[in-house]
Amino acid sequence: MTEEAFEIERYELREPPTYLFSVSRRDFLGTVGAGFLVVAIAGEAQAQQRPAGSTLEARLHIGEDGVITILNGKVEEGQGPRTEFAMAAAEELRVPIERIRVLMADTDATPNDGGTSGSRSTPATVPLVRQAAAAARGLLVTIASSQWGVPRDRVQVDAGTARGPDPSRKLTYQDLGKSADLTQAYSQPLPTNVSLTAPADWKVLGQPQYRINGREIVTGAHKFPSDVERPGMLYGTVLRPPSFGAALVSVNLDTAKSMAGVTVVRDGDFVACAAASSFGARKVMDVIAATAVWKEKPHPSSETLFRHLKENGRETGMTGGRNGPRIEGNVEKALAGSKKRLKAVYHASYIQHAPMEPRAAVAEWQDGKLTVWTGTSNPFNVRMQLADAFKIRAMQVRVVSPDFGGGFGGKHTGEAALEAARLAREANRPISVRWTRAEEFTWAYCRPAALIEIDSALDDKNTILAWDFANYNSGASAIDTPYRTASSRIRFIESESPLRQGSYRALASTANNFARESMMDELAEAAGVDALDFRLTHLENDRIRKVLTAAANKFRWAERRKRPLANRGIGLACGTEKNSVVAACVEVEVDPRSGVPRLLEICQAFECGAILNPAGLRAQVEGCILMALGGALREEILFAGGRITNPRFSAYRVPRFKDLPPKMEVILVDRKDAEPVGAGETPMIAVAPAMANAIFSVTGRRVRSLPFQTAMKAV
């Protein structure tokens, strides 16, 4: 297992056993159009004999009407894979993108492609889509060649039609959809030797394409999980503890149970009710909550968080005991003998994912089978959670994840799905559970807080002699330095987290890169060398060098650093994560009275291999910059007495329009010679350190904690 994969698994349930499909319902025909139904199989035993998505039928369906449906288990939560998959299929099939439909994230209809995490949709699933589409195109060519008695290389496919030497003859995908040859091909293993279109010949890929379902989203026609309705549906809510770790001692449900049209459930500490409306359900829950008696327990506060992480750290290895610390040379000896030694401690607070759509689920039981519609990044894992909870087979659970309103790594689990399913079984009615914003802030998991200690030294030539880096709690993602050092020790130290924590966009790389790039500026200052030149001297990664140079040149770094403006400063940072690279140059203004920093300009260069969709990629990078701005400026979860003290947007400040930089430039470096990789996370990691370095250039003070608002008050 790669370190990246393990880093994700630290906070998530492991992938479930792989099944090709569940037995599909007849009404699935309505979702893919007329033609051959491709999802039904004999059962679980047969499904386990081959990997998910290993046949053509697992990936692609050609209807008799010529509409082509691409099947995959990934999830659309705003990052744009639906459009990217459609583009990949259209490219290889040689059809207009309008002819492509994409069916995603339905455990009864799509293969298990694993969770939508780790920026894996582009490097892992797009190749499978292209492979299946190219195989279908190859089948069309083979049949045309056989029918016409001409060599395969004399048959060309364009606009969904195969043509040969005789212009009067043609064969279309619509013809293929009616052919028995397709039925036979569906069940065969997906060929691995198909020829994919070279980037130099791309006609669809590499061109800007806006969301294929953008119209439905902006007009409100799209149904998010919160919009799902079923006949006879009730609305549910759950009794929440008053503080973390509180145990339910007693509760009186008699009054609630006597109310007409109300269903009440208690299973241990789980207490919930359902009524005809969300408002009605919450009024009933108010009655229940008033009778509840809880036993609470002591809990650390955000005021003592970092001392708590330090005191409870346990050095079990780089990644949870799988490997020891990474050591090169003798770092203790190098530090002890150095003349220029710098030590610093960096902090990153807990922050919430704060999606626009909180957790939501609708559950329905019919004939012993459970169907759940929910916003989750991991529908197949949620299916296993539900099957385990109700002691039923996975084949008796269907999880559908409609395109939902943001996840950012925060919806890999199925809490709302489990709650809705429990209520639905008791009520014998479909149940909708929608978390409130306060519930989302309080009971969803957070991005792990980080305490990072760095001890470093320079030799007499101002090169890095020693690098000792220790991350407490947040993880090992992007923990390795890309800079050349004579000796180093790099450690991840687990700790006891006061809050529930889990995956977040970019995982721990945001904190690790913030600390490393901040210290690189401190080392550059100690060496008396320009921050850009210092990095270029030590960088061994040529890809980072190129994006750093591109951003610095566009920003006019060399010129602007010589002409500082009043109350304004510039800074830069770079890094790598998920096999992509990023660099950012920023200008920050600091209010001389309040000390509040404001981002005036950012120029960011990003490279993730060959660009599949420039419009989608630019949107990803810009979204990452703005999201990272929140964690840099103000976002932090505050807690005391086992309670979140700022569980609302009025107290938890995500970026607002007035926080947006007046000037934002994005440089997309396109490398047609490299395989494309994901872009949903790495563009975040350079924003905070670049701003921190710019703040120093204005104030002369180092800001070593995130968010800056809290850090600047403490300075």
N, C-alpha and C positions, 0 to 999 in steps of 0.2 A: 504494500500500500504506500502511495506517495505521502509525503508529509502534508501536502495540501489537503488530500482526502482525509487524513487523520484529523487535521485541524478542524474540518467541518464536523466530523463524527464526534468530536469531544462534546459538542453541544446538541447533538441530534440523535434520534433513534437511528440504528443502522438500517441499511436497505433491507427490505423484506425478501423472502425467497422469490425468485423470478418466475412469474407465470406469463405465458404468451398472451392469453386473453382469458376473460371470464366468458361464459356462454352468454351470447347477446340476446337481448329482447327483440321481438319482431319490430317494435317501433323504432329500432335503430335504422331501419330502411329509410325512415323519413329524414334522418340526419345526413345521409350520404347520397341520396338520390337513387333513381332506378338503376338497376344493374345487378351484378353479382354481389351477394353479401359475403364479406370476407373475414368476419370476425369470429364465427362460431367454430369451436373445436370440440373434441370428444370429452375433455375434462382436464382436471389438474395434473394427473399423472402424465398425460400426453404433453401438456404444456411445459412441464419441467424438463422434458427431454432435449429442448433446444433453447438457446438464449432468446430473450424477448427481442422482437424485431428482426429475426434472422431470415424471414421469408418475405417475398414480395407482398403477400397479402397483409402482412403486419404493418406495412408502410404505405401502401398505395392502393387506391380503388378507382377503376375506370368505369363510369356509368354508361349505360346505353345512350344517354343523351350527350355523351362526350365530355361531361364534367369530370374532372380528376380531383379526387380527394386524397390529401396527404394526411397520414395518421402518425401522431407521435405523442408520447406521454409527458412532454414538457408543459410548462404552464406560462400563460401570458399574464403578467402582473404589471404591465406598463413598460417593460424594457424592450419590446419589439420583436420577439422571436417569431410570432405568427407571420409577420410580413417577410422576415428573413427566410423562413422555411418555404413560403410561397415563391419567393424569388429564386431560391435554389432549385425548386422543382421546375419552375417555368424555364429556367436556363437549360437544364438537361433534357427536358421533354420537348423543347423547341415550340412552346406554345405561349400565347399572351398570358400575362399574370392574371387577367380576369377569368381565365378558364380554370384557375386553381382554387380549390377550397381547402382549408386546413382545419382538421379536427384534432383537438388537443385535450389531454388531461381527463380522460374518461376511462376508468379502470375496466369497464365492460367492453370498450371498443378500441383502446389504443395500447400499444406495447409499453412495458415499464422501462422508461428511459432514465430512471433514477430521479432524484429530486432536482428541482430547478435551483441550483446553487453552484457556487464556485466558478462562475463564468464558464460553465461547461456546455451550454446549448450550442454555441458557435463551433468550438473545436470538436465536440463529440457527436452532436445530433445532426448538424448540417451535413456532414459527410455521409451519414446514413440516408438522409433524404435525397441527396444527389445520387448516391449509389442506386437507390430504388428507382428514381426517375430515369437514370441512364439505362438501367436494365429494362424498363418498360419501353423506352425508345428503341433499344436493341431488339426487343421482341417484335415491335412494329416493323423494323427493318428486315428481320429474319422472315417474317410471314410474307411481306411484300416480295422479297427476293425469291422465296419458294413459289409463290403464286405466279410470278411473272417470269420465272426461269432466268433471272439475271444475277450476276455476282452482287454480294452485299455492298461492296464499295461503290456500286453504281446506283444505289438507293440513298437518297437524301431526305431528311425530315426538316420541314420548315412550316411554321404557323400551324403545327399540329397535323400536318399531312405529309405522308411519304410519297415521293415521286421517283420514277426511274427514267430510263431512256425514252420510253414512250410517253409523251406528255398527256395522252388521253387517259392514262391509267393513274389511279391514286388510291391510297389507303389511309384512313383517318383513325384517330384514337376512338372515335365513336364506333367505327367498324370493329375495332379491336375489343371494345366493351361488349359487343354481341357475340364474340368469337369463343368457341370452346377451347381454343388454344390458350386463352387467358386464364380460364378455369384451371387448366393443368399447370400453368406457370405460377399461379398464386401459391401453390403448396410447395414449390421447389425452394431449396435454400437460395438466399439472395446471392447472386454471383459476386465474387470479390475482384474479378479481373475486368470489370467494365471500364471503358475509357471515359474519364471525366473531362469536361471541357477545360482547356488550359485558360488561365487568367487573361492571357493576351487575346483570346477569342471570345471573352464574355460579351454578351449583348444585354443581359438583364442584370446579372450580378455586376457589382462595381458601379452601377448607376444609381442616382438618388431615387428612392421610392418611399413615399409617405405611407402611413398606416393603411393597410387594405381595409380595415374596419373603422377608419377614422371618422367617417360620416356618421355611423351609428353612435359613436361615443359622443361627438359634439352635439348631436341632435337629441340625445337622451334615449335613443331607441335601444341601445345596448342594455342588457339586463345583467347587473352585477349580482353577486351572491345575496346582497341585502334586498334585491328586488325580486328574488324568486318567490313565487306564490304557488300553492297547491290547493286543490279543492278541499274545503273543510279545515283549512289550516288554523292552528292556534299559535299564540305567541308566548314564549317562555322566558323566564328569568330565574336566576340562581341566587341563593343566599351566600353572600361573601363574608369571610371572617373580618373582624374589625382590624386585625393586624396580622403580619406574617407569622405563620406557625401557630396561630391560635387554634385550640381544639374546642369543638362544640360539646358543652356539658349537657345542655338540655334545651328543648324548644317545644312550644305548644302549638300544634297544627290544627287543633279542633275548630277554631273559628274559621280558618281559611278553608278547611275541608267542607264546612257547612255552606259555603257560598255557591250559588248556582253557576254552572258553566265553568267551574274552576277545577283543575287537576293539580294535586299536590303530591310530590314524591319525596320520600326520605330513604336514603341508603347510606347508613353511617353518618359521616359529616356532610354528605351531599344532600342538600335540601333545595328543591326547586318547585316552581309552580307554573301553570299555563292558563291563559285566559284568551278571550276573543280579541284583545288588542294588547299592544306592548304597554300602553298606559295602564290598562286594567291589571295586567300581570304585575306591574311594579307597585301598584297600589296594594294588591294582595300581599306582595313581598314585604311591604312596609309593616303590615300587620304581623306577619311572621317574625320579622327581624326584631320587633319590639319585645317579643317573648324569649328571644335567644339569650342563653347564658354561655359565656366563653371563658376558657382558661388561657390567658395570654402568657407569653414568655419574653424575657429580655431580648433586646435586639440592638445591634450597633446602629449608629447614625451616620449620615453623610459627613458630619463634622469630624468623626474619628475614622473614616473609611480607610485612608491610606496607612495609618498606623496599624489598623486591624489587618490589612493585607500583608504588611511586612511581618507582623508578629505571628501570623498563621501560615506563612509560607513554608512549603515543604519541597525540597529539591529532589523530585523523583525522576528527572531526566528532561531531555529537550522536548519530547512530545509525550508526556504522560508515562514515562518509564520505558518507552521504546528505544530511545537512544540516550546516551549520556551527553553532557555538555560538549559542544564542539570546541576543541582546543588546538591551537597551532602555536608552537614555540613555548616559551616560558613567560607568561604574561606577568606573573608576580615579580619575577626578577627584573623584567623590563620596566615595570612601573616603579619599582623601588630605586632603580638606578637612573631614572630620567631627571632632567633638569626642568622640563616644561610638562607639568602634569595637571590635567583638568579633571575635576570630578563634578558631577551634577546629578540631580534627581528630577525626574519628569513624571507628571501625573496626567491621567486622562479619566474623566468622570464617567459614571454610568450615563448612557443616553438611551432614549427610546426610539423605536423605528418610526413612530408617529405617522402611520399610513393614513391617507384620507379616509379609507374605509376600514373601520375597526372589524374585528373578527365577527363573522356571521355564518350561519349554517341553517339549512332546512333538512329535516330528517323525516323519512316516511318508511313505514313497515308495510309490506304487502306479501301475503302468502309465504311468510317466513324469511323473506329477503328484505334487507335494509338498503335503502338508497339515500345518499346524503349529497346535497349540493353545498359546497363550502369553498371559501377562499383559502386555499392552502398551496404551498409550493411543492408539496410532496404527497399527492393523492394516494399513491400506492402504500406509503408508510401509514397514512391515516386509515386506509382500508385495513391494514394489519392491526392497528390500534383498536379499531372498532370490532374486528373479529375476535381479538383477544378479550376485550371487555365483556362481550356478550357470549363468549364460548361457542362461537359458530365458525364455520369454515369461511375462508376468505372468498370463496366463490359465491357465498350468500350475501356479500357486501359489494355494493357499487358506490364509488365515490366519483362525483363529477365536480370539476373545478372550473367554473366559468371565468373568463377574463375578469380579474378583480382589481380593486382600487389600491394597489401598492402593497409590497411586502418587505422588500429590502433585507431579506434574510430573517424576517420576524414571524413568518407564518409557516414554518416547517412542521409544526405540530397541529393537532386537531382538537383543541379544547372545546371550542364551540360545537363541533361535530358530535363529540361524545355527550355533551350536555343535551343537545337537541335530540339525539337518538334515545337517551334514557327517558326523557319526557315523552317522546313519541310512542315508545313501547307501552308506557303506563297509560297514556291517554287514548291509545289506539286511534290517533289522529296525526296528520302531519304537523310538525312543530317547527317554528322559526325562532332561533335564538340570535339576537344581535347584541353584541357587547356595546356598552356605552363608552364614551371617550375616557371617562374615569376608570372604568374596568380595564380598558386597553392599556392605559398608563400604569395601572397598579399590578395587574396579574399577568400581562404578557412579559416575556423575558426581555432583558436589556442587553445592549452591547456591553461586554465586560469592561469594568474599570481596570486601569493599569497603573502600576507603580514600576517605573523603569530607572535603574541605576546604571550610570556609565562612568567608568574610570578609564582615562585615556592619557596618552603621552606622545610628545614629539621628540625626535632626535635632533642633533645639531644641524641637520640639513632641512629641518621642518617637514619631514615625512613622518607618517604615523608609525610610531615605535610600538605602541601597545594599545589594545582595544578590549576592554572588559565590559560586557553588556549583559544585564540581567533584567528580564521581564517577569514581574510578579503578576500572576492571575490572568492577563488578557489573552495570551497565546503566543505561538511561535510563527505565525504567518508573517512572512517577509522579515524575519528576525535577522537573517544573515546580512552582513554588510557587503555591498558591491565594491567597496573601496579596498585598495591594497594596504595591508598592514603587516608589520614584521612579526607580530605575535598577537594572539587574540584568544579570548574565551567568551563564548556566547551561550547563555543559559535561559531556559524558560522554567520558572518556579511556580508551581501550582499553589493556590491559596484557598482559604475558606471564604466563599463569596457570601456577603450578607444578603444580596438580592439574587433572584433567579436570573441567570444570564444565558445567552445563547448566540447563535450566528447573527451577524450584522454585515451589511454591505462593506466588503473589504476586510471583514474579520478583525484580527489584531494588527493588520498591517498599517492602519492609520496611526495607532499609538506608536508602534515600533519605528515607523518612518519619521514621525514627528520628533521623537527623541533623537534619532540618529542624525537627521538633517539639521536639527538645532545644534547638536554638538559639533557637527562639521563646521558650522559657522563660527562657533566658539574657538575651535582649533585654528581656523583660518585667521581669526583676529589675533590669536596668540602668536601665530607665525608671522603676522604682518603681511599676509598675502590676500589678494582679492578672493572673495568667496567663490567666484566662478573658476578662476585659475586654480585655486586649491583643489576643487573637486576634479577638474580635468586632469590634474597631475596624478591623482590617486585612483581615478576610475579605470577599471579593467573591462567593464562591460561596454562594448562599442555601441550598442543600441542606445544605452542611456546617454553616452557622449553625444550622439547625433541629435536626440531630442533636446538635450540641454543646450547644445549649440544653436539649434534652430529657434528655440524660445528666446534665448539671450540675444541673438541677432535681430529677431523681429522686434523685441522689446527695446533694443538699443541700450543694452546693459552698460557697456563700456563707456558710452557717452553720458548716460544719465547718472551714473554713480559719481561722476566728477562735478555734477551741477545739482547738488541737493536743494530742495525747496523747503521753505519754512513749514514746520509741522508735518512734513511728508518724508517718507523713507521708502526705499525699495529693498526687496529681498527675493531670494530664489531658493528652490529646492527641487529635488528629483528623486526617482526611485523606480523600483520594479516589483511587480506582483502578478501572479497568474500568467506569467510568461508574456506580459506586455510591459511597456516602459512609458514613463511620463516625466515631464519637467515643467515647472511653472515659474514665471517671474511676475512679481506683483508690486504695485505701489499702494501704500497705506497712508492714510491721514489720521493723526491722533489729536483729538481735541485737547488743547493745553489745559483746560479747566477741569474737565471730567476724566480725562485719560482714556476715553472710549475710542477704540480704533474703528476705522471705516475703510473698507476695501474700495479703492478708486479704480483700479485697473488690474486685470490679470491677463497674461498671455501664456497659454498652456499648449505645449506640444505633446502629442500622444501617438504611439505606434503600437499596433496590435496585429502585425502581419498584413496580409492582403485584405483590403477593405471590401466587404460584401455589399454594404448599403451605406453610402456616405451620409445620407440624410439621417438615417437611424443612428449611425455612429456619432454624428455631431450632437444629436439630441441626448445621447447617453453621456457624452463628455460634459456637456453643459449642465445636465441634471446632476452629475456627480459633483461638479464644482459648487453648485448651489447647495446641495445637501451637505457637503463638507464644510461650507461656510457656516451652517448652523452649529455643527459640532465645535467649530473653532471659536465662534463668537459668544454664544449664550447657552446652548443646549446642555443641560445636566439634570439628572434625576436627583431630587432632594428627598431625604427620608429621616424620620426620627420616631422612636417608639414603635417600630415595626409598621409605620404608615408612610405612604408617599405623601409629601406635603405640597407638591405642585402638580397634581394630576389633571391639568386642564391647559388648553392653549393660551389662556390669558396669563398663566404663570410659567408655562414651559414655552419658551420663545423659539419657534422655528423661524427660519429666514422670512422676512417680509419684503415687499417691493422696495421699501426704502433702503434695505440692506444690499440690494443688487448693485454690482459695480457699474458705473456709467460706461465703462469700456471693458468688453470681454472678447478676446481673440482666441480662437482655437485653431491650431495647426494640426491637421491630420496627415501623418506620414504614411503613405501607401507603399507597402512592400509586396509587389506581385510575386517576388521570389520566395516568400515565406508563407507557411500555412496560417490561415486566420485563427485568431484566438479571441476570447471574450473581452468585452470592454465595459462591463457593468460595474466594476469595482475600482480598478487601478487608478482611474483619473481623480479619485478622491484624495489620494495619499500625499500629494505635494502641496495642497492648499494651506493647511494649518502651519506647517513649518516655514513655508515661504512668508506667510504673514507674520509669524513670530520673529523671523529674522529682520523683516522690514520694521517692525515695532522697535526693535533694538536700535536700528539705524536712526530712528527719530528720537527716542527717549534715552538711549544709553543703558536701558534696563533689559535684562533677559526675562522673557516670559516663558516659564517652563511647565505651565499647567494649562490644560484645556478644561473648560472654556476660558477665553481671555477675560471675559467680563469679571469672573470670580478672581482670576489670577491678578488682574490689574488692581483690584480693590485691596488685595493682600500685599502688593508691592509697596 
